[in-house]
Amino acid sequence: MEPFESIFSQRVKQILELIWVTDSALRGANGAARLASVLKHPAEAVERAREMENLAAREVSGDFPLLHSASTVLVWGALEAAFRDFLVRWFVVYPSSRTASEFNNVRVRISEYEALSGEDRMRYLVGHLEREFAAALKPGVGRFECLLKPFGIFPKITDAQRRTLCELAAVRNVIVHRAGIADSRLLELCPWLDIEVDRHLVVGRRMFLGYVEAANAYATSLVNAAKAVAERIKDLDPPDFGPAV
């Protein structure tokens, strides 16, 4: 299960590096308009530099809300993508997992399935399972756990981490689908948030780092839980590290 853990960790590292670089750039933007004027740039260029300088100043004074909001979307997206990759790999390595009783009523188009090969077939199955189990409609990590349950994989996280991940998913949806404007669904899922409907949601550094910590904890716990299951079933279902068929 190493690819899941390493890829997710690498992606989070890249997101944090993006924040660090952008943070430094925005803090150093002060004086851009004056420099453009001294260098006798066109008036339009000076005005654009002044607008950029003002935007950078607002970001810095507001604890980088735009940067942290965009990064929140990236973190949840990285967790979702890594989780799908995990399931694909699990199906490949443990072929009997595809015959779990919970999947008996799942139907696929044979022509579409046969047109694929290798891991693409497993990715096709994962997509069908997500739709069959209505994973996208479940809050927080519930969308992952409904797909892990048939394999007996149960990541152990604290109630606080579970709540934070529920908040991460809900906040991500508000940012992506409502341009950061809170709706009743957000308040229903996260009543602890100090915000009202139709108010703009602000993601600060502390809030964002909490999301990163919880996402990392879940990824680590998932890997540990999967390893425990793999150890129990290794004799019943020997791992197949060859290509998927």
N, C-alpha and C positions, 0 to 999 in steps of 0.2 A: 504493500500500500504506500510505499515511499513516494511515488509520483504525486499522489494527492497532497501529501504533507509538504514536500519540497516545492512544488509548483505554487501552492497557496502561499507559503512563507515568502517565496521569491516575489510574488505579485504584491503582497503587503509591503515588503521592503521597498519595492519600486514606488508604491503610492506614497510612503513616508518620505522617500527621497524627493519626490515631486513637490511635496509640501515644503520641505526644507529649502529647496532651490527657489521656489516661488516666494516663500516667506522672505528670503534674503533679497530677492530682486525687488519686491514691493517696498521693503524697508529702505532700499537704496534709491528709490525713484524720486525722492525729494530733490528739487532743483533742476529737474529735466527741462521744464519750460524756460527757466532762466538761461540754461546752457544753450538751448535751441535759439534763443533770442540773441545771445552773445555771438553765436556762430553765424548770425544773419540768415537763418533758415527762413523760408517763406512764412507769412503770417499764419497760413492754414496749418503748417507744421507746428508752429509755436502753440497754437490753440489746441491742437490734438495732444501735444505734450502736456499742456496745462490740465486738460480733461483727464488724461491718464494719471497725472500726479494727484489730482483730487480723488480719483477712484482708489488709487493705491493708499492714500491717507485714510480714506473711509474703511478700507479693508483692515488696515493695521489697527486703527482705533477700535474697530468692532470685533476684534479677535478673529479676523479672517473668515467671515461667514460664507462667502462665495466659495472659497478654497475648500473649507471643511465640508460644505454641502456636496460639492462635486466629488470629493474624496469618499464621502459616505456612500454615494452611489457606486463608486468603484469597488469599495470593500465588499459590499453585499454581492455585487456582480461577480467578484473573484471567488467568493465562497460558493455561490450557486454553480459557477462553471467548474470549480474544482470538485464539488460534490458529484456532478454528473460524470466527470472523468473517473471518480472513484467507483461509481456504480458500473460504468463500462468495464473498468479493469476487473471488478469483482466477478462480473458475468464471464469474462474471458478466462480468468484463473480458476474459477469454480463453476464449471458448466452445469452441474446439477442444480445450482441456485436458480436457473431459469425455469425449473419445473416446480417451484414452490406452489403449494395449493392455493395461495392467495391470487395466483396468476391464472387460474383455470379459465376464468371468463374473459380474459384479455384476448382480443382478436386483432390480427394484423393482416395486411394485404400481402399475400404470398408473392405476387409479382414484384412488389416494391422491395420486399425482404430479399428475394433471390437476386435482385439487381445489384445488391450491395455485397460487400465482402469484408472479412476481417472485423476490426473494431467498429466499422461503420454499421454493421448489422446490430451490434450491441447498443450503439448509440441510438439507432432507430427504435429498439425495444425500450430503452430508457424514456424516450420521448412519448411512446405510447403509454407506458406505466404512469408517467406524470399526469397525463390527461385522464387515464382511467381512475386514478386515485384522487383526482382533483387537487393535486399537490399545491398548485399555485393559489388556491383559495384558503389554505390553512395558514394561520398566523405564525410568524417567527420560524423557528426550526421545526415546527410541526410539518412543514412541507417536506423536510428531509426525513423526519422520523417515520412518517407513514410509508416511506419506501424502504427504510432500513428494517422495519419490524419483521417482514417475512423472513429475513436472514438471521433474526435473533441478535441483531446489532443494536445496542442501546447505549449511546454516549452518555456519560455521567457528567452533568454540569450542575452548578449551584442554582438555587432559585433566582438569585440576583443576576447571574449570567443569563439565565433563560429569559428573564424580564428584559434585560438589556438587548438581547438578540431580537426579541419581539419588537422592541422599540426601534432597533436598527432597520428591520424590514419595513415597519410602518412609516418611519421617517423617510426611508428611501422612496417608497411609493408616493408620498406627498411631494417630495422634491421632483420626481420624474413626471408624475401625472397631473400635479396641480401647481407646478412652479413654486413649491414651497409654502403654499397657502393651506393652513390647517383645515381639515374637514371633520365632520362628526365621527367618521370611521377612525381617524387617528385618536380622537379623545376616547372613543369606546375601547380601543385596544390598549391605549396608554393613558389611563386617567390620572396618572401621577405627573404628567407633563403640565407645567404651568403655562398654559396657552389657551386661547379661546378660538372658537370656530371663525374662519375667515381672517385670522391674523397670520402674519408672516412668521414662519418657523425659522429660528436662528440656531445654527449648529456651531458651537464654539469649540475651542481646542480640547477642553476637558471632556466634553460630551463625545467628541469624535474619538479620542484616545480610549474612552470606555468601550466604544464599539469595537475598536481594533483588539483590545484585550479580550473581550468576550468571544469574538470571532476566532481568535487564536486558540482560546481555551476549548472551544467546540471542536475545532479541527484536530487538536491534539487528542481530545477525548475520543473522537470518532476513530482515529487511527488505533488507539489503544484497545478500544472495544472490538474493532475488526480483527486485530491481531489475536485477541483472546478467542474469538469465534473460530478463526482460522486454525488455531492450535487444537481446538476441540474436534474439528471435522477433518483434520488432515488425513486420518486413516480411512474415514468413510468416503471422503471426496478428495482424493489426492490432487493438489494444485497442478494445473496445466499451464505452463508458462509459454506455450507455443501460440501461434496465431489463432484467433477465433475462427470458427467454421460455421 
